[in-house]
């Protein structure tokens, strides 16, 4: 296996590593977004449970906001699940690229060793012919 092929496979492997890292980053962002939405919902529910005198004036608006937050949380949760699947797919692709890179490196090493051995045999054969003369 030639060095160009090995270099190309290593480049593919680096790209797969970057794609996997990007997918993980997006997943972490969605998880953080889920936590923020949950905290906002909890704060709104706590506010609804308050025994404040002006509380009755804002119940309807707060209920609408809570419903909107619940819808947003649902959307983010669905996106989180999809992204988790993407992370697994990227991990599989990365693993495949790593195996391909390892196989290519081993093939390149074997080819180099074979050429080195052939050169050594030819050198010894030439020396042997000279010593017989």
C-alpha positions in Angstrom: 0.0 0.0 0.0 1.4 3.3 -1.0 1.9 6.3 1.3 -0.6 8.4 -0.6 -3.4 6.0 0.2 -2.4 5.9 3.9 -2.3 9.7 4.0 -5.8 10.0 2.4 -7.2 7.4 4.9 -5.7 9.3 7.8 -7.3 12.5 6.5 -10.6 10.8 6.3 -10.1 9.6 9.9 -9.4 13.2 11.0 -12.6 14.5 9.3 -14.6 11.7 11.0 -13.1 12.7 14.3 -14.2 16.3 13.7 -17.7 15.3 12.7 -18.0 13.1 15.8 -16.9 16.0 18.0 -19.3 18.4 16.3 -22.2 15.9 16.8 -21.3 15.6 20.5 -21.1 19.4 20.8 -24.6 19.7 19.3 -25.9 17.1 21.7 -24.4 18.9 24.7 -26.0 22.2 23.5 -29.4 20.5 23.3 -29.0 19.0 26.7 -28.1 22.4 28.1 -31.1 23.9 26.4 -33.4 21.2 27.9 -32.1 22.0 31.4 -32.7 25.8 30.9 -36.3 25.2 29.7 -37.0 22.8 32.6 -35.7 25.5 35.0 -37.9 28.1 33.4 -40.9 25.8 33.7 -40.2 25.1 37.3 -39.8 28.8 38.1 -43.0 29.6 36.4 -44.9 26.8 38.2 -43.4 28.1 41.5 -44.6 31.5 40.6 -48.1 30.2 39.9 -48.2 28.5 43.3 -47.3 31.7 45.1 -49.9 33.2 47.4 -49.4 36.7 46.0 -52.4 39.2 45.9 -51.7 40.2 42.3 -51.3 36.6 41.3 -54.8 36.3 39.8 -54.1 39.1 37.3 -51.3 37.2 35.5 -52.5 33.6 35.7 -53.7 33.4 32.1 -50.5 35.0 30.7 -48.4 32.7 32.8 -50.4 29.6 31.7 -49.8 30.6 28.0 -46.1 31.0 28.7 -46.0 27.7 30.5 -47.7 26.0 27.5 -45.2 27.7 25.1 -42.3 26.5 27.3 -43.7 23.0 27.3 -44.0 23.0 23.5 -40.4 24.3 23.2 -39.2 21.6 25.7 -40.9 18.9 23.6 -39.2 20.2 20.4 -35.8 20.3 22.1 -36.3 16.9 23.6 -37.1 15.4 20.1 -34.1 17.2 18.6 -32.0 15.8 21.5 -33.1 12.2 20.7 -32.3 12.7 17.0 -28.9 14.2 17.8 -28.1 11.3 20.2 -28.7 8.9 17.2 -26.5 11.1 15.1 -23.7 10.9 17.7 -23.9 7.1 17.6 -23.8 7.1 13.8 -20.8 9.4 13.8 -19.1 7.2 16.5 -19.7 4.1 14.2 -18.2 6.0 11.2 -15.3 7.1 13.3 -14.6 3.6 14.5 -14.8 2.3 10.9 -12.4 5.0 9.7 -10.0 4.1 12.6 -10.1 0.4 11.6 -9.5 1.3 8.0 -6.6 3.5 9.0 -5.1 0.8 11.2 -5.5 -1.7 8.3 -3.9 0.7 5.9 -1.0 1.4 8.2 -0.4 -2.3 8.7 -0.5 -2.9 5.0 1.9 0.0 4.4 4.2 -1.4 7.1 4.1 -4.9 5.6 4.8 -3.4 2.1 7.8 -1.4 3.4 9.1 -4.5 5.3 8.7 -6.6 2.1 10.6 -4.1 0.0 13.4 -3.8 2.7 13.7 -7.5 2.8 13.8 -7.8 -1.0 16.5 -5.1 -1.1 18.5 -6.9 1.6 18.3 -10.2 -0.2 19.4 -8.6 -3.5 22.3 -6.9 -1.7 23.4 -10.2 -0.1 23.0 -12.0 -3.5 25.3 -9.4 -5.2 27.9 -9.7 -2.5 27.7 -13.5 -2.7 28.3 -13.3 -6.5 31.3 -11.0 -6.0 32.9 -13.2 -3.4 32.6 -16.2 -5.7 34.4 -14.5 -8.5 
